[in-house]
């Protein structure tokens, strides 16, 4: 019964994670359109510290869509391992790319379609090899994990890195380097996922009849989640306002997922219960997703399709013999020029030689 229940929870978490990606992918488009409308109106941009987007209904629609996606994501962590839920965020990249081609006039070429396919295959691989059992089932177990020395060191490093980027690196390079704001969102996101996981466990306990309101850990996790999400929203808005959506979305996914997988390995230790084949499968799936996302966005400005690819191949086939002919003709011309030059040099040398001989003969006659 426990094993059947674990599988049931696993598939609930999977469905919630997929729906979360759909809502979050759409939220990027709505937010970006809202920020673009504000830029056309001449309002102070979010990247410059402005908050005019709070009066834009499209931005609020994007925020509500992201809220729905995060709520589904929140619930998914209560049913499935973070190793499964977080990488499936790649589906939000696919949704964002497809919707961008329709609403933000960003084209989805052949490379993009191949990237979508690879991302889906990678996500499927990760689903197959993800751990099926839940490792933490109560707040007491969560509290024991949070005071683990390994996690305390990791959390301290995350906070230090975030503060350095917020107060030192951000003011200097945030407007020109896309990695600055995304790094802040990603490292803080690792802690927010930990808070979400703990609150999901608290909600499951509350549904089961256990009193969690008086447990201070539940309130600490809630406050930590609010602080982390607020920071993420602020700096993600700045990144979206300054840089292209097609760049922000995949880079944010890779950085955020890597941070969460690292945090999951340290805090929940889900990897310890996975076999070698599952670990290799999970990492391979993650790398496949990264390659897919790279193809999806690295060549987005290159107009490539199956039709244009076939036409270019035919043009190359037609140009190849001509090119060989030109090359051969040129080579023969060079050889002829070289031969002619050699003959001319030989004639000239013979002429000067004969003149020298005649001069020598005349000189000898005069001597006699």
N, C-alpha and C positions, 0 to 999 in steps of 0.2 A: 504493500500500500504506500509506503514512504517513497519507494522508487517511482511508482506511478504518479504520485503527487509531485515529485520533483520534475518529471517530464512534463506534466501539465503546467506547472509554473514556468518551466523553460519556454514552452511555446507561447504562453501568455506574454512573457517578457519579450520574445521575438516579435510578436505582432505589435506590441506597444512601441518597440524600437523602430520598426519600419514606419508606422504612422507618425512617429515623432520626426523622422527624417523628412517626410513629406511636408509637414507643417513648417519645420525650420527652413527647408529649402525655399519654400514660398515666401517666408518672412524676409529673407535677404532681398528678394526682388521688390517687395512692397516698401521696405525701408529705403532702398537705393532710389526708387522712383520718388519717394517723398523728399529725400535729400536733394535730388536733382531739381525738383520743383522749387525748393527753397533757394537753390543756387541761381536759378533763372530769375527769381524775384529780387535778388540782390541782398538777401538776408545774410547775417554773419554765419559762416559755415561752422559745422561741428568741429572740423579739424583745427579751426582757429579759436576754439573755446566758446562758440555760440551755442545757444540752446533753443533756437527758434523752431527746431523740429518738434518741440513739445506742442506747438500749435498746428501742426500738419497732420491731417486725419490719415493720410496714407502711411505715415510713420507709425501712428498708433495702431493702424490695422496690421502692419508688420510686427509690431510689438505684441499684439494679441495673438497673432499666428505663432510667433516664437514662444509666447507663454503657453499656448496649447501644446506645442511641440515639446517644450521643456517639461510640462506636466506629464505628458505621455512618457517622456524619457525618465522622469522622476519615478513614475510607477514601474517602468521597465526594470530599473535597478533593484526594485523590491522583489522582483520575481526571477531575474536572470543575472548571471555574473557580469561584472564590469568588463571582463575580457571579451564578452560577446556584444554587450550593448554599445560600448563606445565606438569600436571600429565600424559598426553599421551606420554611423553618422556619415559615412561616405555616400550613402544614398541621398543625403541632403545636397551634396555637391552635384550629383546627377540631376536632381530636380531643379536646382538653381541654374545649371547650365542649359537645360532644356527650356525653362521659362525665360531665361535671359535672351535666348534666340528669338523669342516671340515678343517680349515686352521691352527689352532694352536694346534691340537691334544688334545683338551680338550673335555672330554666325556660329553654327555647329557644323564643322566640316568633317571630312572623313576621319581625320585623326581624333576628333572629338567623339565620334561614334564608336571608334575602336576603344577609346578610353572609357566610355560608358560600359561597353561590353566587358572589358577587363576588370573594372571596378565591381560590376555585378558578380563576375566569376570569383573575384577575390573575397567578396562578402560571403558568397555561398560557401567557399572553402573554410572561412573562419567560423561560420555557423556549424558546419559539420564537425570541426575539430574543437570547438569551444567546450569548456567543462560543463557538464550537465547538472551537477549537484551544487547546492548553495552551501557556502562555507561558514557564514555567520547568520545566526537565527535569533539573537536576542541582543538587547542593548548592553547587557553585562559583558557579553563576548566582544561587542564593539568597543566598549570602554577598555577592555584588556588589550585590544589591538592598538588603540590610539596611544597608549602609554608605552608601547614597544619602543625600545631605544632606536631601532632602525628607522621607524616612521618618524620619531621625534627629530632625528637628524635630517631626514628628508624634508619635513615640514619647515624646519628652521632655514634650510638652504633655499627653499622655495620663497619664503617670505623675504629673505635678504635679497635674492635676485629681483623679486618684484619691486621692492622699495628702491633698489639702485636704478632700475629701468624707469620707474615712475618719476623720481626726483632728480636723477643725474643724466641718464641717457635720453629720456624722452624729450625734455625741453631743448636739447641740442640737436638731436638727429631724428626725432619723431616725424617731422614734416617731409623728410627726404628718404628715410630708410623704412621699408615696409615691415621689416622684421621686428622693429621696436615695439609697436603697439600690439602686434600679434603675439609676441613673446610674453607680454604682460598678461594678455587674455589666457594664454595657454597654461602658464605655470599656475596662475590663480585657479584656472579651471580644474586642475588636478585636485586641489583642495575642495572645490565646490562639489565634485563628484563624490568625494569621501563623505561630505555632509549629506548629500542626497541619498547615498547608500544607507547611512545611519538613520536618517529620517524615514526612509522607506521601511526599514526594519521596525522602527517605532510605530508606524502606522499599522503594519501587519500585527504587531503585538496588541495595539489598541483594538483592532477589529476582533482579535481572538479573545478579548475581555481583560487583558492585562492593563493596569493603570500605568500610564507613562507620563501623565501631566506633571506629577510631582518629581519626576526624574530630572535632575538638572542637566544631564547630558543631552536630552532632547531639546532643551531650550538653547544650549550652547551650539548644538548643531544647526538649529534654526537661525540663530544670529549669524553664525559663520556663513551659512548659505546666502543670507541676504547681503552681507558684506561682499562676498565673492562675486555674486551675480551682478550686483551694482557696479563693481569695478569692471567686470567683463563687458557689460553693456556700454559703459562709458568709452572704453578704449576701442571696442569693436566699432562703435559709431565713428570714431575718429579715423580708424583705418579704412572703413568703407567710404567715408567722405573724401579722403585724400587719394586713395588708390583704386584701381579698377577692381570690380567685383570678381572678375575671373581670376585675379591674382590673389585677392584676400581669402576667398573661400577655400581653395585647395591648400594653401600654405597654412591657414588656420587649422584645417583638418589634420594635416600631418603633425604639426606641432602639438596640438591639443591631444590627439590620440596617443602620441608618443608619451606625453606627460602622464596621461591617465593610465596607460599600460604600465608605466614605471611605478606609479603610485599603487596600482592594484597589486603588482608583484611584491611590493614592500609591505603594504598594509594587509591585504586580504590573503596573500600567499596562495592565490588560486593556481599558480603555475606549479606548485609543489605536488599537486594532485593530478597533474596531467602526464600522460605517457610521452615518450620521446617523439612518437609519430604525431601526436596531437600538438606538441610544442612546435615541431617543424611545420606542420600544416597551418597552424595559426600564424606563425611568422611569415610563411610563404604567401598566405592569403593577404596579410597586411602589406607586404612588399608588392604584391600584384595590384592591390588597390592604389598604392602610391604611384606605380608606373602608369596605371590607367588615368589617374588624376593629372599626372604630368602630360600625357598625350592629349588629355581633354583640354588643357589650357596653354601648353607651351607653343602650340602651332595654331592657335585659334584665329590669328590674323592671316594665315596662309589659306588661300582659296583652293582647296583640294577636294575633289569628289571622284567617284568611280568614272564618270563621264569624262571629266577633264584629264584624269589619269590615263585613260585609254587614248585620248586624242594626243597627249604629249608623248606617249610611247610610240604611236604611229609616226609622229613628226621626227622623233629621234631615229626610227628605222629608215625613214626616207633620207634624212640628212647624213646618215652614217656612210653609205657608199660614196656620196658626193664629197664628204670630208676626206675619205680615203683617196679619192681621185685627186683632189686638190693637193693633199699631202704628197702623193706620189709625183704629181706633176711638178710641184715645187722642188721636190728632192732631185728629180731629173734635171731641172733647170740649174739647180745649184751645182750638180755634178758636171753639167756641160760648161758652166761658167768657170768652174775650177780647172777642167781640162784645157779650156781655151787659154786660161791664164798661165797654166804650166807651159803650153806650147809657145805662148808669147814670150815668157821668160827665157825658154830655151833658145828661141830665135834671137832674142836680144843678146843673150850671153854669147851665142855663136858669132854674131855680128861684131861685138866688142872684141872677141877673141881673134877674129880675122884681122880686124884693124890693128890690134896689138901686134899680131905677127908681122903685118906689113910694116908697121912702124919700126919693129925690131930689125927687119931685113934692111930697111932704108938706113937705119942707124949704123948697121954693120958695114954696108957698102961705103958710107961716108967715111967710116973709120979706115977702111982700106984705101 
